């Protein structure tokens, strides 16, 4: 395997649109923009509700605005959305959405059904990824650019629209509770905290009661260990609003340097010290994601070291058996080895769980997103 750098720079910047995309503005920004245009201040809440609550595709649909105001909005703004390039269903009910940006880039998000409690959407924050984790297929794409706030937000709206279409098309005489989006995890393509500003603004929009109204306690942001951004995450109060998941995946610097080169910048000891200082909600724990790689990080000694690293923390460990793909040389441990690793964690007092692969038959499981599969009409 070629040497992997810790963090890559983007190949391009976020595209600029001469018109303001209303999906890009949170409620306060919408108010400021409305006032700057000389429109009545109360229009802002109406516009925000139409855009983020009802998810309209045209200003003409905003029927409680005057014709003159709608004409003005049409001249100055856009409601441009991502294009749907692929909707791929998996045998377990997971759906992968491949979405196309206005500059022709492709990203993927994954809709995962939760039995009896709605659905979870795995959201992307970058086109490709700035990091180079050796087990992750996304890193093979390089780092093309960050996503704009509206591109992050619209992944959620595209998933909600898909669920609405599926519910409307359901041919059944029985009363069925429609599947709805209840949870978000920023664990798709990209390192969310490397696109911190856009991710934070998107969370603000998506948690707004007049928009998607997704509760902060049902949102999790994942990081591979970008220590300065994790510190900012705590300093600016996000840790009190949403959950944090850390992709750890090793218990020694030697192994973590190999599988996650970001560790050469911020090694395990520095990462753990930062996490122990982090202010988080008293009812939340830090989740540690641990991708289990056969013969690499799955030994009994790794169990002992993991328990020592997390001792005294409010922590949960999600053990993820490696999901194979052509872009990484690793193998998934045997079911017996996975069970032994999890049991060993529990015996040492850790709250450890095995994450069952979801959507691995369509390349949608953790670590498999690499824009593979044929494009179809969405």
N, C-alpha and C positions, 0 to 999 in steps of 0.2 A: 504494500500500500504506500502510495506517495505520502510524503510529509504533509501534514495538515496544519494550516495556520490557525491561530486562536480565533481571530475575528477578521472577516473580509469586508471591504468597502463595497458600496452599491455600484452597479453598472450604470444606473440612471437615477434621476430624481423623480419624485412624485409629479405627474403631469399637471400643468396649470391650465385651468379652464377660464376663458374670458368671462364666463357667467358664474355666478355663485351657485354651487350645488346646495340646495336647501337641506339635503340629507347630511351635509357636513357640519351643520351648525347645532350647537346645544341650545337650550332654551334662552339663556342669557345672551348668547351671540345672536340668536334670532331677534330678540328684542332690540339689541343695539343696532342691528342692520336695518330693521323696520323703521326705527326712529331716524337713522341717518338718511333714509330715502324719503322722509317726510310723510310716511304713512302713519295712520293712527296707531298708537302704542298697543291698544288692545288687539290689533290684528296679529301681533306676534304669537300669542298663545293659540289663536285660531289656526294660524299657519303651521305651528309646531305640531298641533294635534292632528291636522290633516296629513302631514308628512310622516310623522313617527307613530301616531296612534292608528290611523286608518290606512296608512301606507299607499296613498293615492299616487298615480303615475302622471297626473296632469294638474296644472293649476286650475283648469276649467272645472275640475271636480270639487273645488273648494267653494261650495254653493252659498256659504254664508258671507263670502266676500263680494264686494260690489264688482260690477263688470269692469269698471275703470281700474280697480286695484288688481284684479286678475290680469288685465292686459299689461299693467305695469310689471307685475311679477313675471309674466311670460317674456317680457323684453329683457329683464335683468337677471333672471335666474334659470336654473335647470333642475330637473328631477331625474337626471340620467342615472341609470342603474347598471349593474353588472349584467353581462349576457350569460345565459345558461348554455354551456357547451356540452355537458354530459350529466345525466342523472343515472347512476348505476346502483341497482338494488343487490344486496347480498342475501345469502340464504337465511341469515339470522334476523333479517328485517332492517339492518343498517343500510343507509343510502349515502353514497358519495356524490357530492355536487362539485362538478368542475365548472368554474366560472371564469368568464373572459372580461378583462378590463378594457377601458376605452383605448388604451395603447396596445392592445393585442396580447397582453400578458395573460397567463393562466394561473389560477390558484385553485385549491381544493378545500372544501370543508366537509365534515362528516356528521350525519344525523344518526344518532344512536338511540333506539327505543329503550325505555326503562320500564320494566314490567310494573304496571299499576301506578306509575308516577311520571307520566309524560315522557319527554324525550330530551336528550342532551345533544347540543351542537358543539362540535370541535371546530373552533374558529381559527383561521389563519391571520397572521399579522404582517407577513412579508411575502414577496414573490421570491421563492427560494428561501435561503437562510444565510445570515451573516456568519453563523457558526459552522463548525465542521465536525460534528459528532460522528465518529466512525461507524456507528451502528445504524444511523438514520439515512433513509433514502433521499430525503429532501436536500441534504447537503450536496448531493451529486448534481443538483441543478445550478449551483453557484448562488450568488446573491444578486438579484436583478434590481430590486428596489423595495423600499418600504411601501406599505399600503396607506392610502389616505384614510381619514376617519370615516368618510362615507362608504368606502369600500369594505371596511370592517363591519360597519353597521348593516350594510346591505346584505352581507352573508346571512345575518340573522333574519332579515326580512325575506330573503329568498327561501330560506328554510320554512319560515312561517307560511309563506304563500304555497309552498309545496304541500305542507300538511293540510292547508285549507282545500287545495285542489283534490287531494286524495280523499278527504272526508266527503267532499261534494260528489265524487265519483263512486263512492262506496255503494255497492248494490246489495243492500241487506234490509230485511224487514225487522230485524231485531234492533232494539235501542242500544247503540254503542257509544260509549263516551269518546268523543273525538280526541285523537292524539294531539297534544299541544307541547310547545317548546317550554320547558321549565328550567333547564340548566344550561349554562355556557361554560366551556373550558377553553382558554386560550392555549391550546396545545396542538394546533394544526401546523401549517408551514410557518417557519420563522421563529425567532426568539422574541417574544412579546415585549420584554423589557428593553430590548434594543430599539424598539419603535415606541418608546415610553409615552411620548406626548399624544400620539394618535390613539394608542390603546386607552389611555386614561380618559381622553375626550369621548371615545366610543362608549366606554363604561358609563360615563355620565349621561349620555343620551339614552342608552339602553335601560338604565335603571329609573329614568324619569317616569313619574306616574302617568304623565300624559302621552308617553310613548309606548315602548314595549313593556315597560313596568316589570322588568325582571328583577327580583330581589337580589341585593348584593350578596346575601348569604348563599345564593345559588350560582355564583360566578367564581371561577377559579382561574388565576393567572399562573402559568408555569414559567419557570426560568431554569436555564442550564447552569446558573451560577454567576451572573453578571453582577458582581458585588456592588459597584457604585450605584447601579440602578435599583438593586434590592434595598440599599440604604435609603434612596430617595422614596421608594415604595413605602417604607416605614415612616420616613420624615413627613411626607405629605398626607399621611393618614389612610392610604389605600388598604393597609393591613387591617384597619378597623372596619373596612367596608366589604372587602372581597377576600376570598381565600388565596393562599399562596402554595404552590407545589414546586418542589425543587427536584430537578432531574439529577440524581446523585450518581448512581450506576457504578460505583467503585468505593472501596474502603481504604485504598492506599493511593498516594500521589502517583506512583509509578504506573499503576493500571489506569487511573483516571486521566493522566496525561495522554495515554495511548488512545483511549476511547473517547475522551472529551478534551481536546486541546485547549479549551478555555481554562482548564485547570492549571496550565503553565503560567497564566496571568494571575489567577486568584485560586491558590491551592485549597485543599480541603480544610485545613485549620483556619484559614482566613474566612472562608465561606461559613463554616460552622459558628465562628465567633460573631460574625455579622448577624446570623439568624438568631442566635441567643439574645442579642440586644434588640431584636425587632419587636416593636409594639404591635400586637395582634389582638383581635377581639377575644375576650375571655372565654367565649364559647367555641372558639375555633382552634384547630391544631394546624401545624405545618405538615403538609403531606410530602413525603419523600418518594419519588418514583425511582424504582430500581429495576432496570432492564437486565434480566438474567441471561448471561452469555456463557455457554458451556465451556468449562475449563478455563475461564477468564476471571470471573468474579463471583462464582457460585460455591466456593468451598466452605467448610465448617469454620475455618479461620476468618473468612469474610463475615460470617454470621457473628462471630465474637467481636470483631472490630466494629461492625455496624451497630451492635448493641452498645458498645462503649461510646461511639460517636453521638448517639442519640440519648444517652442516659440523662435523665432529668428534664427532658424536653417534652412538651405536649406535641407528640409526633405520631403520625400514622405512616406506615410503609406499604406502598402498593408495589408488589412484586409482579413484574411483567415478563413472562417468558418471551425471549426474543422472537420477533415476527420475521421470518426469513424473507429476503429479497435479493435481487442480483447485484446490488450496489455495496454489499458488505460481506466480509469473509467469515462471519460468525455463524454459530449453530445454536439452536434451541436446546437447552438441557432436557433430559428425559423427564417425564412426569414424576418419576420417583424422586429425582434430584430436586425438582421444583418443590415438591411436597416436603422434602426433608429440610430445605432452606427455610420455607415458611414456618414449619413446625419449630425449627431451631430458634427463629426470631421470637416466636410466641413464648417458648420456654424461658427466654431471657427477658420477658416482660414487655416486648414490643407489640404494638397493635399492628399486626401484619396481615395482609390479605393478598390473595392471588387475583390479578386482573385477567379475566377471561378474554382472549382475543375476540374482537368484534369487527366483522367486515374484512377478515383477512383473505377471503376468497375473491375480493374485488380490489385488493391493494389499498384498503382503507384503515387497516389496523395501525396501532401505534408504531411510528417509525417507518411506515410504508408509503407515505404520500410522495409520489414522484411523477405525477401527471401522466400516468400510463393508462392505456385503454382507448378505444375508438370513440371519437366524438359522435354524439347523436343529438337530435333536436330535443330541446328541453321543453 
